[in-house]
């Protein structure tokens, strides 16, 4: 009886020692729990870029036409005409952005070829026409970055190559042919807003609205033909343009580097 009790006691002690040793050994083994994945790369808008863009414009051209003839029987007149003009355009822009936190600032220049034109009947003349052949701008951009989405405002200095013409009956001015054409560089300002999305590390797409205003330009045709002196026709032209465009941008620089997490 005494021997049976002793065997049970030693057996229980051996079991306890074996269980404790197994637990201690397990505590010394390395953990097999998988480490968390590192966070995704952080996209940065900092860097240079070039954009291919296409769009359309709708604008207004205002003509003030008048004569300045000093011949005794010349009939002075003054007339005002306003008409819309529209058409497509396409070109390039290039610039550089700097991102600080969620804010992005940058400079951008653009150049576009355009086919924007319009005309109107201009009695006692026949017609007046106006066309914008080329235009461009140098602008500042200010925006807010929401990771790969950039919301921005844009504005600055604007330029345009504008052409206009006046057609009138040949009998109304003996010194001129029936059509007179005028062209000049116009200078003004532009302002707009847009959204840009980085669909790849070096590629973005954008949509943008922009308004251009080139002010007023005066033209004169001098006339000295016999008893006629002065200018005919003299006129001023004002130009403005509303545009919408889409663009595909290549962003220079290496892809964003991932954040290395420390554990």
Secondary structure as UniProt FT lines:
FT   HELIX           2..28
FT   STRAND          47..66
FT   TURN            72..73
FT   STRAND          78..100
FT   TURN            101..102
FT   STRAND          103..121
FT   TURN            123..124
FT   STRAND          127..146
FT   TURN            147..148
FT   STRAND          149..167
FT   HELIX           170..172
FT   TURN            174..175
FT   STRAND          179..200
FT   TURN            201..202
FT   STRAND          203..219
FT   STRAND          222..225
FT   TURN            226..227
FT   STRAND          228..231
FT   STRAND          234..251
//
